[in-house]
Amino acid sequence: MKTILYILFIISFGLYSYSQEVETTEIDSLYKEDQFYAGITYNILGNKPEKLSQVGFSLGFHLGFIKDMPINKNRNVALGFGLGYSANSFNQNLQISESETSYNYAILEDANLYTKNRFSVHLIEMPFEFRWRTSTPKDYEFWRIYTGFKVGYVFANTAKYSGVVGAEDFRQIKDFNKFNYGLTLCIGYNTWNFYAYYGLNPIFSKSVLVDNQILEMNAIKIGLMFYIL
């Protein structure tokens, strides 16, 4: 009886190992990489007016899914198309206030007059990437260089101020551009990947004036990106 059980165990183990090997071979022959992403960035305002400055840390959080589509036999060159979510805050000295018919914008030159002043945007994003990597079907630690373009739709925005005149909290300010778009770059090895985004259009619409000049600030994001198969 023990001999029969032993033989059955050997056969079962052999069949299991074979099925796993076949399954692995099938998956590896069509392997894809880096389809889920999550990242954190330090957000910088570009094209600022002379007296406008950032205070403290301005953070961004990013996550989403990218469909990886290899375009060569070795599957180490691919295109990526995805969908994601991004939340970004900017701590600075541009005060946004509300009048009866519009919003007003002024630079706070005295930092002692306020304790909080920031605006935030929440976006649904669509990244498009050209992907090069040194991956193989059996190598899960590899170099990558991903370049691309990202389009974002701003579905929510807020502006918060706390200072000597009290506290103000505004939402869904119409002067924010609904669409943001820019260039992206991701370079790294294995877990750690440097990520950069450069916005090609302003955060605010052309109707926003500061000192009688159009506010043409754009978003620049620098940080780390993490990928999961």
Order of alpha helices (4+ residues) and beta strands (2+ residues): alpha-beta-beta-beta-beta-beta-beta-beta-beta-beta-beta-beta-beta-beta
